[in-house]
Amino acid sequence: AEVERIVREIRTDGTRILMVTHNLGQATRLADDIAFMSAGRIWEHTPTQQFFRQPGSEAARLFIQGELPWRMVL
C-alpha cells in the first residue's frame, strides 16, 4: 500500500514511471499503459483497460487467466 501511495504521489506532478510487476491488481490500479513481456519479448504495448479487456496475444491472455506465460516461448 505504501509503494502505491508513493507512486500516485509522484505521478501527480506528471512524472512518468516505469514499473515492473506480476501483480495484475496493482497494474490495473497504477498503470496507464502495459507493456507485456514474456520470454524476453514484448508481446504487446497497449492501454491498461484494453490489455485486460481484449489481450492482443495468446501469451497475454494466458497470463491474465493465471497460466504460466513461458509456455508461449516460440
Biopython code that builds the backbone (N, CA, C, O; Angstrom):
import numpy as np
from Bio.PDB.StructureBuilder import StructureBuilder

atoms = [
    (1, "ALA", "N", (0.820, -1.192, 0.000)),
    (1, "ALA", "CA", (0.000, 0.000, 0.000)),
    (1, "ALA", "C", (0.866, 1.258, 0.000)),
    (1, "ALA", "O", (0.533, 2.244, -0.658)),
    (2, "GLU", "N", (1.954, 1.225, 0.722)),
    (2, "GLU", "CA", (2.852, 2.379, 0.798)),
    (2, "GLU", "C", (3.491, 2.665, -0.564)),
    (2, "GLU", "O", (3.602, 3.821, -0.972)),
    (3, "VAL", "N", (3.907, 1.619, -1.255)),
    (3, "VAL", "CA", (4.513, 1.806, -2.579)),
    (3, "VAL", "C", (3.499, 2.435, -3.532)),
    (3, "VAL", "O", (3.838, 3.350, -4.283)),
    (4, "GLU", "N", (2.277, 1.957, -3.507)),
    (4, "GLU", "CA", (1.250, 2.512, -4.388)),
    (4, "GLU", "C", (0.975, 3.971, -4.057)),
    (4, "GLU", "O", (0.780, 4.781, -4.962)),
    (5, "ARG", "N", (0.957, 4.316, -2.786)),
    (5, "ARG", "CA", (0.744, 5.707, -2.380)),
    (5, "ARG", "C", (1.862, 6.593, -2.923)),
    (5, "ARG", "O", (1.605, 7.680, -3.439)),
    (6, "ILE", "N", (3.089, 6.126, -2.804)),
    (6, "ILE", "CA", (4.234, 6.898, -3.293)),
    (6, "ILE", "C", (4.169, 7.060, -4.811)),
    (6, "ILE", "O", (4.422, 8.146, -5.333)),
    (7, "VAL", "N", (3.832, 5.986, -5.517)),
    (7, "VAL", "CA", (3.720, 6.057, -6.980)),
    (7, "VAL", "C", (2.663, 7.081, -7.372)),
    (7, "VAL", "O", (2.899, 7.903, -8.257)),
    (8, "ARG", "N", (1.509, 7.043, -6.727)),
    (8, "ARG", "CA", (0.445, 8.010, -7.042)),
    (8, "ARG", "C", (0.902, 9.438, -6.761)),
    (8, "ARG", "O", (0.623, 10.352, -7.537)),
    (9, "GLU", "N", (1.598, 9.618, -5.662)),
    (9, "GLU", "CA", (2.098, 10.944, -5.288)),
    (9, "GLU", "C", (3.088, 11.470, -6.332)),
    (9, "GLU", "O", (3.012, 12.632, -6.733)),
    (10, "ILE", "N", (3.997, 10.631, -6.761)),
    (10, "ILE", "CA", (4.992, 11.035, -7.760)),
    (10, "ILE", "C", (4.314, 11.388, -9.080)),
    (10, "ILE", "O", (4.723, 12.330, -9.760)),
    (11, "ARG", "N", (3.290, 10.641, -9.439)),
    (11, "ARG", "CA", (2.609, 10.859, -10.722)),
    (11, "ARG", "C", (1.819, 12.157, -10.763)),
    (11, "ARG", "O", (1.544, 12.667, -11.849)),
    (12, "THR", "N", (1.444, 12.709, -9.610)),
    (12, "THR", "CA", (0.631, 13.927, -9.607)),
    (12, "THR", "C", (1.336, 15.105, -10.255)),
    (12, "THR", "O", (0.677, 16.024, -10.741)),
    (13, "ASP", "N", (2.660, 15.095, -10.272)),
    (13, "ASP", "CA", (3.385, 16.204, -10.911)),
    (13, "ASP", "C", (3.726, 15.909, -12.371)),
    (13, "ASP", "O", (4.480, 16.655, -12.997)),
    (14, "GLY", "N", (3.171, 14.820, -12.916)),
    (14, "GLY", "CA", (3.381, 14.497, -14.322)),
    (14, "GLY", "C", (4.573, 13.603, -14.600)),
    (14, "GLY", "O", (4.859, 13.295, -15.757)),
    (15, "THR", "N", (5.266, 13.186, -13.566)),
    (15, "THR", "CA", (6.414, 12.300, -13.747)),
    (15, "THR", "C", (5.943, 10.946, -14.253)),
    (15, "THR", "O", (4.985, 10.380, -13.727)),
    (16, "ARG", "N", (6.612, 10.429, -15.270)),
    (16, "ARG", "CA", (6.303, 9.103, -15.808)),
    (16, "ARG", "C", (7.113, 8.067, -15.043)),
    (16, "ARG", "O", (8.263, 8.320, -14.682)),
    (17, "ILE", "N", (6.530, 6.918, -14.797)),
    (17, "ILE", "CA", (7.179, 5.856, -14.030)),
    (17, "ILE", "C", (7.147, 4.570, -14.838)),
    (17, "ILE", "O", (6.124, 4.213, -15.422)),
    (18, "LEU", "N", (8.269, 3.884, -14.865)),
    (18, "LEU", "CA", (8.334, 2.540, -15.428)),
    (18, "LEU", "C", (8.346, 1.584, -14.244)),
    (18, "LEU", "O", (9.267, 1.605, -13.428)),
    (19, "MET", "N", (7.321, 0.748, -14.155)),
    (19, "MET", "CA", (7.181, -0.159, -13.019)),
    (19, "MET", "C", (7.048, -1.580, -13.548)),
    (19, "MET", "O", (6.315, -1.830, -14.505)),
    (20, "VAL", "N", (7.748, -2.490, -12.931)),
    (20, "VAL", "CA", (7.674, -3.897, -13.311)),
    (20, "VAL", "C", (6.941, -4.636, -12.198)),
    (20, "VAL", "O", (7.325, -4.547, -11.032)),
    (21, "THR", "N", (5.882, -5.368, -12.559)),
    (21, "THR", "CA", (5.117, -6.111, -11.561)),
    (21, "THR", "C", (4.471, -7.336, -12.202)),
    (21, "THR", "O", (4.191, -7.357, -13.400)),
    (22, "HIS", "N", (4.246, -8.344, -11.382)),
    (22, "HIS", "CA", (3.454, -9.504, -11.787)),
    (22, "HIS", "C", (2.065, -9.428, -11.161)),
    (22, "HIS", "O", (1.225, -10.299, -11.388)),
    (23, "ASN", "N", (1.832, -8.387, -10.374)),
    (23, "ASN", "CA", (0.581, -8.219, -9.654)),
    (23, "ASN", "C", (-0.430, -7.521, -10.568)),
    (23, "ASN", "O", (-0.326, -6.319, -10.809)),
    (24, "LEU", "N", (-1.397, -8.273, -11.069)),
    (24, "LEU", "CA", (-2.360, -7.722, -12.022)),
    (24, "LEU", "C", (-3.229, -6.636, -11.407)),
    (24, "LEU", "O", (-3.565, -5.660, -12.078)),
    (25, "GLY", "N", (-3.593, -6.789, -10.150)),
    (25, "GLY", "CA", (-4.385, -5.765, -9.474)),
    (25, "GLY", "C", (-3.625, -4.459, -9.372)),
    (25, "GLY", "O", (-4.177, -3.387, -9.619)),
    (26, "GLN", "N", (-2.373, -4.551, -9.011)),
    (26, "GLN", "CA", (-1.527, -3.366, -8.904)),
    (26, "GLN", "C", (-1.367, -2.698, -10.273)),
    (26, "GLN", "O", (-1.435, -1.474, -10.379)),
    (27, "ALA", "N", (-1.159, -3.483, -11.295)),
    (27, "ALA", "CA", (-1.037, -2.931, -12.647)),
    (27, "ALA", "C", (-2.323, -2.216, -13.054)),
    (27, "ALA", "O", (-2.273, -1.142, -13.654)),
    (28, "THR", "N", (-3.462, -2.801, -12.733)),
    (28, "THR", "CA", (-4.748, -2.190, -13.054)),
    (28, "THR", "C", (-4.916, -0.854, -12.343)),
    (28, "THR", "O", (-5.390, 0.115, -12.936)),
    (29, "ARG", "N", (-4.530, -0.806, -11.085)),
    (29, "ARG", "CA", (-4.691, 0.417, -10.289)),
    (29, "ARG", "C", (-3.731, 1.532, -10.685)),
    (29, "ARG", "O", (-4.088, 2.706, -10.593)),
    (30, "LEU", "N", (-2.528, 1.192, -11.121)),
    (30, "LEU", "CA", (-1.485, 2.207, -11.279)),
    (30, "LEU", "C", (-1.080, 2.525, -12.715)),
    (30, "LEU", "O", (-0.567, 3.612, -12.979)),
    (31, "ALA", "N", (-1.296, 1.617, -13.627)),
    (31, "ALA", "CA", (-0.736, 1.790, -14.976)),
    (31, "ALA", "C", (-1.688, 2.504, -15.929)),
    (31, "ALA", "O", (-2.894, 2.256, -15.931)),
    (32, "ASP", "N", (-1.126, 3.390, -16.732)),
    (32, "ASP", "CA", (-1.863, 3.970, -17.856)),
    (32, "ASP", "C", (-1.757, 3.037, -19.061)),
    (32, "ASP", "O", (-2.713, 2.861, -19.815)),
    (33, "ASP", "N", (-0.587, 2.452, -19.223)),
    (33, "ASP", "CA", (-0.299, 1.528, -20.322)),
    (33, "ASP", "C", (0.414, 0.308, -19.760)),
    (33, "ASP", "O", (1.044, 0.366, -18.704)),
    (34, "ILE", "N", (0.300, -0.797, -20.488)),
    (34, "ILE", "CA", (1.007, -2.017, -20.107)),
    (34, "ILE", "C", (1.827, -2.500, -21.293)),
    (34, "ILE", "O", (1.330, -2.598, -22.415)),
    (35, "ALA", "N", (3.080, -2.795, -21.023)),
    (35, "ALA", "CA", (3.930, -3.488, -21.989)),
    (35, "ALA", "C", (4.090, -4.893, -21.425)),
    (35, "ALA", "O", (4.727, -5.083, -20.389)),
    (36, "PHE", "N", (3.516, -5.867, -22.103)),
    (36, "PHE", "CA", (3.560, -7.245, -21.619)),
    (36, "PHE", "C", (4.765, -7.946, -22.218)),
    (36, "PHE", "O", (4.927, -8.007, -23.437)),
    (37, "MET", "N", (5.606, -8.472, -21.340)),
    (37, "MET", "CA", (6.840, -9.129, -21.772)),
    (37, "MET", "C", (6.871, -10.563, -21.263)),
    (37, "MET", "O", (6.549, -10.828, -20.105)),
    (38, "SER", "N", (7.257, -11.476, -22.130)),
    (38, "SER", "CA", (7.404, -12.880, -21.770)),
    (38, "SER", "C", (8.494, -13.479, -22.646)),
    (38, "SER", "O", (8.559, -13.202, -23.843)),
    (39, "ALA", "N", (9.335, -14.288, -22.056)),
    (39, "ALA", "CA", (10.409, -14.978, -22.782)),
    (39, "ALA", "C", (11.316, -14.000, -23.524)),
    (39, "ALA", "O", (11.782, -14.287, -24.626)),
    (40, "GLY", "N", (11.562, -12.836, -22.906)),
    (40, "GLY", "CA", (12.471, -11.862, -23.486)),
    (40, "GLY", "C", (11.902, -11.061, -24.643)),
    (40, "GLY", "O", (12.638, -10.365, -25.343)),
    (41, "ARG", "N", (10.611, -11.155, -24.844)),
    (41, "ARG", "CA", (9.958, -10.469, -25.968)),
    (41, "ARG", "C", (8.795, -9.636, -25.456)),
    (41, "ARG", "O", (8.031, -10.091, -24.605)),
    (42, "ILE", "N", (8.655, -8.420, -25.967)),
    (42, "ILE", "CA", (7.463, -7.624, -25.673)),
    (42, "ILE", "C", (6.390, -8.060, -26.661)),
    (42, "ILE", "O", (6.506, -7.845, -27.867)),
    (43, "TRP", "N", (5.353, -8.672, -26.126)),
    (43, "TRP", "CA", (4.282, -9.214, -26.963)),
    (43, "TRP", "C", (3.275, -8.134, -27.338)),
    (43, "TRP", "O", (2.672, -8.184, -28.410)),
    (44, "GLU", "N", (3.094, -7.158, -26.452)),
    (44, "GLU", "CA", (2.188, -6.066, -26.772)),
    (44, "GLU", "C", (2.420, -4.886, -25.841)),
    (44, "GLU", "O", (2.932, -5.037, -24.732)),
    (45, "HIS", "N", (2.033, -3.714, -26.317)),
    (45, "HIS", "CA", (2.079, -2.484, -25.539)),
    (45, "HIS", "C", (0.779, -1.761, -25.839)),
    (45, "HIS", "O", (0.530, -1.360, -26.976)),
    (46, "THR", "N", (-0.051, -1.597, -24.814)),
    (46, "THR", "CA", (-1.406, -1.110, -25.042)),
    (46, "THR", "C", (-1.931, -0.416, -23.786)),
    (46, "THR", "O", (-1.384, -0.620, -22.703)),
    (47, "PRO", "N", (-2.983, 0.403, -23.909)),
    (47, "PRO", "CA", (-3.607, 0.975, -22.717)),
    (47, "PRO", "C", (-4.078, -0.136, -21.771)),
    (47, "PRO", "O", (-4.488, -1.210, -22.211)),
    (48, "THR", "N", (-4.013, 0.138, -20.492)),
    (48, "THR", "CA", (-4.301, -0.868, -19.466)),
    (48, "THR", "C", (-5.665, -1.525, -19.643)),
    (48, "THR", "O", (-5.763, -2.752, -19.642)),
    (49, "GLN", "N", (-6.710, -0.730, -19.793)),
    (49, "GLN", "CA", (-8.053, -1.309, -19.899)),
    (49, "GLN", "C", (-8.182, -2.203, -21.125)),
    (49, "GLN", "O", (-8.821, -3.254, -21.061)),
    (50, "GLN", "N", (-7.586, -1.801, -22.228)),
    (50, "GLN", "CA", (-7.624, -2.629, -23.442)),
    (50, "GLN", "C", (-6.870, -3.935, -23.224)),
    (50, "GLN", "O", (-7.309, -4.993, -23.675)),
    (51, "PHE", "N", (-5.744, -3.862, -22.537)),
    (51, "PHE", "CA", (-4.952, -5.062, -22.263)),
    (51, "PHE", "C", (-5.791, -6.110, -21.541)),
    (51, "PHE", "O", (-5.758, -7.287, -21.898)),
    (52, "PHE", "N", (-6.541, -5.686, -20.529)),
    (52, "PHE", "CA", (-7.321, -6.649, -19.749)),
    (52, "PHE", "C", (-8.622, -7.048, -20.437)),
    (52, "PHE", "O", (-9.074, -8.182, -20.273)),
    (53, "ARG", "N", (-9.226, -6.163, -21.189)),
    (53, "ARG", "CA", (-10.488, -6.482, -21.873)),
    (53, "ARG", "C", (-10.285, -7.310, -23.130)),
    (53, "ARG", "O", (-11.066, -8.211, -23.435)),
    (54, "GLN", "N", (-9.220, -6.984, -23.852)),
    (54, "GLN", "CA", (-9.002, -7.626, -25.152)),
    (54, "GLN", "C", (-7.501, -7.824, -25.380)),
    (54, "GLN", "O", (-6.894, -7.104, -26.173)),
    (55, "PRO", "N", (-6.902, -8.800, -24.687)),
    (55, "PRO", "CA", (-5.463, -9.018, -24.864)),
    (55, "PRO", "C", (-5.146, -9.317, -26.327)),
    (55, "PRO", "O", (-5.878, -10.040, -27.004)),
    (56, "GLY", "N", (-4.043, -8.746, -26.798)),
    (56, "GLY", "CA", (-3.682, -8.865, -28.202)),
    (56, "GLY", "C", (-2.783, -10.038, -28.526)),
    (56, "GLY", "O", (-2.363, -10.204, -29.671)),
    (57, "SER", "N", (-2.483, -10.854, -27.528)),
    (57, "SER", "CA", (-1.628, -12.018, -27.782)),
    (57, "SER", "C", (-2.097, -13.186, -26.926)),
    (57, "SER", "O", (-2.714, -13.004, -25.876)),
    (58, "GLU", "N", (-1.796, -14.363, -27.392)),
    (58, "GLU", "CA", (-2.124, -15.572, -26.633)),
    (58, "GLU", "C", (-1.357, -15.594, -25.315)),
    (58, "GLU", "O", (-1.894, -16.028, -24.296)),
    (59, "ALA", "N", (-0.122, -15.136, -25.324)),
    (59, "ALA", "CA", (0.688, -15.111, -24.103)),
    (59, "ALA", "C", (0.044, -14.221, -23.051)),
    (59, "ALA", "O", (-0.027, -14.602, -21.883)),
    (60, "ALA", "N", (-0.424, -13.046, -23.443)),
    (60, "ALA", "CA", (-1.072, -12.132, -22.501)),
    (60, "ALA", "C", (-2.374, -12.729, -21.980)),
    (60, "ALA", "O", (-2.662, -12.649, -20.786)),
    (61, "ARG", "N", (-3.150, -13.318, -22.860)),
    (61, "ARG", "CA", (-4.419, -13.934, -22.444)),
    (61, "ARG", "C", (-4.175, -15.011, -21.395)),
    (61, "ARG", "O", (-4.882, -15.072, -20.389)),
    (62, "LEU", "N", (-3.183, -15.856, -21.623)),
    (62, "LEU", "CA", (-2.862, -16.915, -20.665)),
    (62, "LEU", "C", (-2.398, -16.336, -19.337)),
    (62, "LEU", "O", (-2.779, -16.834, -18.278)),
    (63, "PHE", "N", (-1.581, -15.289, -19.384)),
    (63, "PHE", "CA", (-1.098, -14.661, -18.157)),
    (63, "PHE", "C", (-2.261, -14.092, -17.348)),
    (63, "PHE", "O", (-2.322, -14.281, -16.133)),
    (64, "ILE", "N", (-3.172, -13.405, -18.006)),
    (64, "ILE", "CA", (-4.335, -12.828, -17.329)),
    (64, "ILE", "C", (-5.181, -13.926, -16.699)),
    (64, "ILE", "O", (-5.755, -13.727, -15.628)),
    (65, "GLN", "N", (-5.263, -15.072, -17.344)),
    (65, "GLN", "CA", (-6.034, -16.201, -16.812)),
    (65, "GLN", "C", (-5.291, -16.947, -15.709)),
    (65, "GLN", "O", (-5.830, -17.882, -15.117)),
    (66, "GLY", "N", (-4.059, -16.539, -15.434)),
    (66, "GLY", "CA", (-3.300, -17.164, -14.356)),
    (66, "GLY", "C", (-2.430, -18.319, -14.789)),
    (66, "GLY", "O", (-1.889, -19.036, -13.947)),
    (67, "GLU", "N", (-2.286, -18.515, -16.089)),
    (67, "GLU", "CA", (-1.425, -19.586, -16.579)),
    (67, "GLU", "C", (-0.014, -19.066, -16.774)),
    (67, "GLU", "O", (0.201, -17.857, -16.851)),
    (68, "LEU", "N", (0.930, -19.957, -16.852)),
    (68, "LEU", "CA", (2.331, -19.576, -16.972)),
    (68, "LEU", "C", (2.636, -19.127, -18.396)),
    (68, "LEU", "O", (2.531, -19.925, -19.327)),
    (69, "PRO", "N", (3.017, -17.845, -18.584)),
    (69, "PRO", "CA", (3.208, -17.341, -19.945)),
    (69, "PRO", "C", (4.404, -17.927, -20.660)),
    (69, "PRO", "O", (4.460, -17.865, -21.889)),
    (70, "TRP", "N", (5.373, -18.498, -19.943)),
    (70, "TRP", "CA", (6.541, -19.014, -20.651)),
    (70, "TRP", "C", (6.215, -20.261, -21.459)),
    (70, "TRP", "O", (7.069, -20.765, -22.188)),
    (71, "ARG", "N", (5.020, -20.752, -21.343)),
    (71, "ARG", "CA", (4.589, -21.831, -22.239)),
    (71, "ARG", "C", (4.494, -21.332, -23.677)),
    (71, "ARG", "O", (4.427, -22.124, -24.618)),
    (72, "MET", "N", (4.489, -20.007, -23.836)),
    (72, "MET", "CA", (4.355, -19.404, -25.155)),
    (72, "MET", "C", (5.703, -19.161, -25.818)),
    (72, "MET", "O", (5.759, -18.508, -26.861)),
    (73, "VAL", "N", (6.766, -19.655, -25.256)),
    (73, "VAL", "CA", (8.086, -19.438, -25.850)),
    (73, "VAL", "C", (8.090, -20.018, -27.254)),
    (73, "VAL", "O", (7.750, -21.183, -27.457)),
    (74, "LEU", "N", (8.476, -19.199, -28.212)),
    (74, "LEU", "CA", (8.495, -19.649, -29.610)),
    (74, "LEU", "C", (9.906, -19.759, -30.099)),
    (74, "LEU", "O", (10.133, -20.123, -31.253)),
]
sb = StructureBuilder()
sb.init_structure("model")
sb.init_model(0)
sb.init_chain("A")
sb.init_seg("    ")
for serial, (resi, resn, name, xyz) in enumerate(atoms, 1):
    if name == "N":
        sb.init_residue(resn, " ", resi, " ")
    sb.init_atom(name, np.array(xyz, "f"), 0.0, 1.0, " ", f" {name:<3s}", serial, name[0])
structure = sb.get_structure()
